[in-house]
Amino acid sequence: MTSKKTKIVFLDRATIGPTVNIRPPGFNHEWQEYEQTAAEDVVKRLEHAEIAISNKVAITTAMLSQLPNLRCIAVAATGANMLDLSACKEAGVVVCNIQGYAKHTVPEHTFSTILALRRNLMEYREQVNAGAWQAAGQFCFFNRPIQDLHGATLSLLGTGTIAQETGRLGEAFGMQVQYHSLSDRSDSGLPLVDFESLVSTADVLSIHCPLNESSNAIINAAVFSKMKSTALLINTARGQIVDIQALSDALEQRLIAGAAIDVCDQEPPAHDALVMTLAKRPDFLLTPHIAWASENAMQTLADQLIDNLEAFVAGEPQNVLY
Protein backbone atom coordinates (compact mmCIF):
# COMPACT_ATOMS: atom_id res chain seq x y z
CA MET A 1 0.00 0.00 0.00
CA THR A 2 2.92 2.36 0.67
CA SER A 3 5.02 1.60 -2.47
CA LYS A 4 3.21 4.15 -4.65
CA LYS A 5 2.49 7.78 -3.94
CA THR A 6 -0.79 8.37 -2.14
CA LYS A 7 -2.35 11.64 -3.23
CA ILE A 8 -3.67 13.75 -0.35
CA VAL A 9 -5.73 16.91 -0.89
CA PHE A 10 -6.48 19.31 1.96
CA LEU A 11 -9.54 21.31 0.88
CA ASP A 12 -9.48 24.06 3.53
CA ARG A 13 -6.03 24.49 5.06
CA ALA A 14 -6.94 28.02 6.23
CA THR A 15 -9.16 26.50 8.92
CA ILE A 16 -6.01 25.63 10.85
CA GLY A 17 -3.90 28.55 12.04
CA PRO A 18 -0.90 29.51 9.89
CA THR A 19 1.53 29.11 12.80
CA VAL A 20 0.53 25.47 13.30
CA ASN A 21 2.99 22.95 11.90
CA ILE A 22 1.49 20.08 9.91
CA ARG A 23 4.22 17.46 9.68
CA PRO A 24 4.62 15.48 6.45
CA PRO A 25 3.04 12.00 6.63
CA GLY A 26 5.56 9.20 7.05
CA PHE A 27 4.64 7.38 3.84
CA ASN A 28 5.18 8.00 0.13
CA HIS A 29 2.70 10.70 -0.79
CA GLU A 30 1.79 13.71 -2.88
CA TRP A 31 0.39 16.60 -0.83
CA GLN A 32 -1.79 19.34 -2.26
CA GLU A 33 -3.56 21.96 -0.20
CA TYR A 34 -5.97 24.82 -0.80
CA GLU A 35 -6.75 27.65 1.59
CA GLN A 36 -10.47 27.33 0.82
CA THR A 37 -12.57 25.31 -1.60
CA ALA A 38 -15.95 26.28 -3.03
CA ALA A 39 -18.57 23.56 -3.52
CA GLU A 40 -18.27 23.71 -7.29
CA ASP A 41 -14.52 23.00 -7.11
CA VAL A 42 -14.57 19.97 -4.78
CA VAL A 43 -14.86 17.22 -7.42
CA LYS A 44 -12.19 18.71 -9.66
CA ARG A 45 -9.72 19.13 -6.81
CA LEU A 46 -10.33 15.61 -5.49
CA GLU A 47 -10.39 13.96 -8.92
CA HIS A 48 -7.20 11.91 -8.38
CA ALA A 49 -7.08 12.02 -4.59
CA GLU A 50 -7.12 8.89 -2.45
CA ILE A 51 -7.32 10.89 0.78
CA ALA A 52 -9.30 14.09 1.25
CA ILE A 53 -8.83 16.33 4.28
CA SER A 54 -11.72 18.63 5.12
CA ASN A 55 -12.62 20.68 8.13
CA LYS A 56 -15.85 22.28 6.97
CA VAL A 57 -16.04 21.70 3.20
CA ALA A 58 -18.99 19.41 2.41
CA ILE A 59 -18.38 16.29 0.34
CA THR A 60 -21.86 15.25 -0.72
CA THR A 61 -23.26 11.93 -1.88
CA ALA A 62 -23.41 13.27 -5.45
CA MET A 63 -19.74 14.26 -5.23
CA LEU A 64 -18.73 10.82 -3.90
CA SER A 65 -20.24 9.16 -6.96
CA GLN A 66 -17.79 11.13 -9.10
CA LEU A 67 -14.71 10.27 -7.01
CA PRO A 68 -13.91 6.59 -7.59
CA ASN A 69 -10.31 7.00 -6.38
CA LEU A 70 -11.28 8.41 -2.97
CA ARG A 71 -10.66 5.94 -0.16
CA CYS A 72 -10.54 8.10 2.97
CA ILE A 73 -11.91 11.41 4.23
CA ALA A 74 -9.93 12.73 7.16
CA VAL A 75 -12.03 15.30 8.99
CA ALA A 76 -9.80 17.98 10.49
CA ALA A 77 -12.23 18.46 13.37
CA THR A 78 -14.48 16.42 15.63
CA GLY A 79 -17.82 17.28 14.01
CA ALA A 80 -18.52 15.63 10.67
CA ASN A 81 -22.02 16.90 9.94
CA MET A 82 -20.89 18.16 6.52
CA LEU A 83 -20.69 14.50 5.40
CA ASP A 84 -23.31 11.81 4.85
CA LEU A 85 -21.64 9.04 6.80
CA SER A 86 -23.98 6.33 5.52
CA ALA A 87 -23.19 7.33 1.93
CA CYS A 88 -19.46 7.27 2.70
CA LYS A 89 -19.77 3.80 4.19
CA GLU A 90 -21.75 2.56 1.19
CA ALA A 91 -19.10 3.97 -1.15
CA GLY A 92 -16.34 2.24 0.83
CA VAL A 93 -14.81 5.54 1.94
CA VAL A 94 -13.38 5.49 5.45
CA VAL A 95 -14.13 8.59 7.52
CA CYS A 96 -11.99 9.44 10.53
CA ASN A 97 -12.06 12.49 12.77
CA ILE A 98 -10.09 14.23 15.49
CA GLN A 99 -10.93 13.31 19.05
CA GLY A 100 -10.11 14.81 22.43
CA TYR A 101 -7.99 17.69 21.12
CA ALA A 102 -10.34 20.44 22.39
CA LYS A 103 -10.94 19.09 25.89
CA HIS A 104 -9.09 21.99 27.51
CA THR A 105 -9.54 24.88 25.10
CA VAL A 106 -13.34 24.71 24.72
CA PRO A 107 -14.00 24.52 28.48
CA GLU A 108 -11.60 27.42 29.07
CA HIS A 109 -13.36 29.50 26.42
CA THR A 110 -16.71 28.52 27.91
CA PHE A 111 -15.68 29.81 31.32
CA SER A 112 -14.19 32.97 29.85
CA THR A 113 -17.62 33.85 28.50
CA ILE A 114 -19.45 32.71 31.64
CA LEU A 115 -17.28 34.95 33.82
CA ALA A 116 -17.61 37.90 31.44
CA LEU A 117 -21.39 37.67 31.53
CA ARG A 118 -21.87 36.74 35.20
CA ARG A 119 -19.75 39.74 36.21
CA ASN A 120 -21.04 42.08 33.47
CA LEU A 121 -17.47 42.80 32.36
CA MET A 122 -18.35 44.01 28.86
CA GLU A 123 -20.83 46.61 30.03
CA TYR A 124 -18.57 47.79 32.86
CA ARG A 125 -15.74 48.22 30.36
CA GLU A 126 -17.94 50.36 28.11
CA GLN A 127 -19.05 52.50 31.04
CA VAL A 128 -15.51 53.00 32.30
CA ASN A 129 -14.42 54.10 28.83
CA ALA A 130 -17.39 56.48 28.73
CA GLY A 131 -16.33 58.17 32.00
CA ALA A 132 -19.11 56.78 34.22
CA TRP A 133 -16.68 55.85 37.00
CA GLN A 134 -15.39 59.41 37.30
CA ALA A 135 -18.93 60.74 37.16
CA ALA A 136 -19.93 58.51 40.08
CA GLY A 137 -17.32 60.23 42.26
CA GLN A 138 -16.47 57.32 44.56
CA PHE A 139 -13.76 54.68 44.80
CA CYS A 140 -15.93 51.96 43.22
CA PHE A 141 -18.67 52.07 40.65
CA PHE A 142 -21.33 49.39 40.49
CA ASN A 143 -24.66 49.77 38.74
CA ARG A 144 -24.91 46.31 37.20
CA PRO A 145 -25.32 43.01 39.08
CA ILE A 146 -22.25 40.85 39.67
CA GLN A 147 -22.88 37.17 40.33
CA ASP A 148 -20.48 34.61 41.79
CA LEU A 149 -20.10 31.16 40.28
CA HIS A 150 -19.68 29.47 43.65
CA GLY A 151 -22.93 27.71 44.57
CA ALA A 152 -24.51 28.26 41.14
CA THR A 153 -25.84 25.37 39.06
CA LEU A 154 -24.01 24.50 35.86
CA SER A 155 -26.21 22.49 33.49
CA LEU A 156 -24.37 20.70 30.69
CA LEU A 157 -26.18 19.42 27.61
CA GLY A 158 -23.90 16.56 26.63
CA THR A 159 -21.78 13.98 28.43
CA GLY A 160 -18.69 13.69 26.25
CA THR A 161 -15.11 14.64 27.01
CA ILE A 162 -15.61 18.39 26.55
CA ALA A 163 -18.76 18.43 28.66
CA GLN A 164 -17.00 16.52 31.42
CA GLU A 165 -13.96 18.81 31.37
CA THR A 166 -16.28 21.81 31.51
CA GLY A 167 -17.98 20.21 34.47
CA ARG A 168 -14.63 19.68 36.17
CA LEU A 169 -13.87 23.40 35.88
CA GLY A 170 -17.33 24.16 37.23
CA GLU A 171 -16.67 21.99 40.25
CA ALA A 172 -13.36 23.81 40.82
CA PHE A 173 -15.35 27.06 41.00
CA GLY A 174 -17.66 25.46 43.56
CA MET A 175 -20.60 25.07 41.17
CA GLN A 176 -23.23 22.36 41.35
CA VAL A 177 -22.79 20.41 38.10
CA GLN A 178 -25.41 18.32 36.33
CA TYR A 179 -25.69 16.72 32.89
CA HIS A 180 -28.27 15.56 30.38
CA SER A 181 -27.53 12.98 27.70
CA LEU A 182 -29.55 13.11 24.48
CA SER A 183 -28.23 9.64 23.65
CA ASP A 184 -29.31 8.23 27.03
CA ARG A 185 -25.82 7.53 28.41
CA SER A 186 -27.22 6.28 31.68
CA ASP A 187 -24.01 4.29 32.32
CA SER A 188 -21.79 7.40 32.31
CA GLY A 189 -21.56 7.64 36.09
CA LEU A 190 -22.31 11.37 35.82
CA PRO A 191 -25.03 13.22 37.77
CA LEU A 192 -27.72 13.01 35.09
CA VAL A 193 -31.06 14.84 35.16
CA ASP A 194 -33.97 14.95 32.74
CA PHE A 195 -34.01 17.69 30.13
CA GLU A 196 -36.68 19.81 31.80
CA SER A 197 -34.79 19.79 35.11
CA LEU A 198 -31.57 20.60 33.29
CA VAL A 199 -32.94 23.82 31.83
CA SER A 200 -35.27 24.91 34.64
CA THR A 201 -32.65 24.71 37.41
CA ALA A 202 -29.70 26.07 35.42
CA ASP A 203 -27.87 29.20 36.40
CA VAL A 204 -25.67 28.48 33.39
CA LEU A 205 -26.81 26.21 30.54
CA SER A 206 -23.84 25.20 28.39
CA ILE A 207 -24.19 23.16 25.20
CA HIS A 208 -21.67 20.42 24.40
CA CYS A 209 -23.52 17.94 22.19
CA PRO A 210 -23.27 17.10 18.47
CA LEU A 211 -25.75 18.45 15.92
CA ASN A 212 -28.20 15.76 14.85
CA GLU A 213 -31.93 15.21 14.53
CA SER A 214 -32.46 15.11 18.29
CA SER A 215 -30.47 18.27 19.02
CA ASN A 216 -31.51 20.47 16.08
CA ALA A 217 -33.23 23.59 17.52
CA ILE A 218 -33.61 21.84 20.88
CA ILE A 219 -32.97 25.17 22.62
CA ASN A 220 -36.12 26.98 21.58
CA ALA A 221 -38.87 29.24 22.87
CA ALA A 222 -40.33 26.51 25.07
CA VAL A 223 -36.94 26.03 26.74
CA PHE A 224 -36.39 29.74 27.35
CA SER A 225 -39.82 30.00 28.97
CA LYS A 226 -38.70 27.45 31.58
CA MET A 227 -35.31 28.97 32.38
CA LYS A 228 -34.49 31.27 35.28
CA SER A 229 -34.53 34.97 34.43
CA THR A 230 -30.99 35.14 35.88
CA ALA A 231 -29.66 32.25 33.78
CA LEU A 232 -27.06 32.32 31.01
CA LEU A 233 -26.94 30.29 27.79
CA ILE A 234 -23.54 29.30 26.33
CA ASN A 235 -23.23 27.59 22.94
CA THR A 236 -19.84 26.38 21.70
CA ALA A 237 -21.25 23.33 19.86
CA ARG A 238 -23.21 24.04 16.65
CA GLY A 239 -25.32 27.04 15.74
CA GLN A 240 -28.38 25.09 14.66
CA ILE A 241 -28.85 23.68 18.17
CA VAL A 242 -30.20 27.08 19.29
CA ASP A 243 -33.21 28.78 17.69
CA ILE A 244 -31.65 32.20 17.27
CA GLN A 245 -34.99 34.02 16.92
CA ALA A 246 -36.19 32.42 20.14
CA LEU A 247 -32.95 33.48 21.83
CA SER A 248 -33.39 37.05 20.59
CA ASP A 249 -36.95 37.11 21.95
CA ALA A 250 -35.79 35.65 25.28
CA LEU A 251 -33.16 38.37 25.72
CA GLU A 252 -35.58 41.11 24.67
CA GLN A 253 -38.24 39.85 27.10
CA ARG A 254 -35.60 39.29 29.84
CA LEU A 255 -36.50 35.61 30.11
CA ILE A 256 -32.77 34.98 30.60
CA ALA A 257 -29.93 37.24 31.71
CA GLY A 258 -27.52 36.76 28.82
CA ALA A 259 -25.95 34.49 26.24
CA ALA A 260 -22.60 33.74 24.62
CA ILE A 261 -22.53 32.21 21.16
CA ASP A 262 -19.39 30.95 19.41
CA VAL A 263 -21.18 29.17 16.54
CA CYS A 264 -23.81 30.23 14.00
CA ASP A 265 -25.99 28.37 11.54
CA GLN A 266 -24.20 30.27 8.78
CA GLU A 267 -20.50 31.05 9.20
CA PRO A 268 -19.56 33.78 8.80
CA PRO A 269 -22.99 35.31 9.39
CA ALA A 270 -24.28 37.93 6.96
CA HIS A 271 -23.83 41.53 8.07
CA ASP A 272 -27.61 41.85 8.52
CA ALA A 273 -28.06 38.49 10.26
CA LEU A 274 -30.01 38.51 13.51
CA VAL A 275 -26.99 37.27 15.44
CA MET A 276 -25.05 40.37 14.33
CA THR A 277 -27.83 42.58 15.71
CA LEU A 278 -27.68 40.66 18.98
CA ALA A 279 -23.92 41.21 19.12
CA LYS A 280 -24.54 44.89 19.86
CA ARG A 281 -26.29 44.01 23.13
CA PRO A 282 -24.31 44.22 26.39
CA ASP A 283 -25.84 40.91 27.54
CA PHE A 284 -24.76 39.00 24.45
CA LEU A 285 -21.25 37.89 23.51
CA LEU A 286 -20.54 36.67 19.96
CA THR A 287 -17.17 35.13 19.11
CA PRO A 288 -16.13 33.88 15.63
CA HIS A 289 -16.01 30.09 16.19
CA ILE A 290 -12.78 30.23 18.16
CA ALA A 291 -13.57 28.19 21.28
CA TRP A 292 -11.53 25.31 19.85
CA ALA A 293 -8.73 27.39 18.40
CA SER A 294 -5.96 27.80 20.95
CA GLU A 295 -2.47 27.31 19.52
CA ASN A 296 -2.03 24.25 21.74
CA ALA A 297 -5.28 22.64 20.62
CA MET A 298 -4.67 23.30 16.93
CA GLN A 299 -1.23 21.72 17.12
CA THR A 300 -2.72 18.68 18.84
CA LEU A 301 -5.33 18.54 16.07
CA ALA A 302 -2.70 18.74 13.32
CA ASP A 303 -0.60 16.00 14.91
CA GLN A 304 -3.59 13.69 15.32
CA LEU A 305 -4.69 14.42 11.74
CA ILE A 306 -1.41 13.06 10.40
CA ASP A 307 -1.58 10.15 12.86
CA ASN A 308 -4.97 9.29 11.34
CA LEU A 309 -3.57 9.37 7.80
CA GLU A 310 -0.64 7.16 8.74
CA ALA A 311 -2.91 4.68 10.53
CA PHE A 312 -5.19 4.47 7.49
CA VAL A 313 -2.35 3.87 5.04
CA ALA A 314 -0.91 1.25 7.41
CA GLY A 315 -4.21 -0.61 7.17
CA GLU A 316 -5.21 0.12 10.77
CA PRO A 317 -7.56 3.13 10.56
CA GLN A 318 -8.33 4.91 13.83
CA ASN A 319 -11.02 7.32 14.98
CA VAL A 320 -13.39 5.88 12.37
CA LEU A 321 -16.90 7.32 12.58
CA TYR A 322 -18.93 4.25 11.62
Buried (B, 14 or more C-beta within 10 A) or exposed (E): EEEEEBBBBBBBBEBBBEEBEBEEBEBEBEBBBBEEBEEEEBBEBBBEBBBBBBBBBBBBEEBBEEBEEBBBBBBBBBBBBBBBBEBBBEBEBBBBBBBBBBBBBBBBBBBBBBEBBBBBBBBBEEBEEEEEBEEEEEEEBEEBEEBEBEEBBBBBBBBBBBBBBBBEBBEEBEBBBBBBBBBEBEEBEBEBBEBEBBBBBBBBBBBBBBBBEEBEBBBBBEBBBBBBEBBBBBBBBBBBBBBBEBBBBBBEEEBBBBBBBBBBBEEEBEEEBBBBEBBEBBBBBBBEBEBBBBEEBBBBBBBBBBBBBBBBBEEEBBBBBE
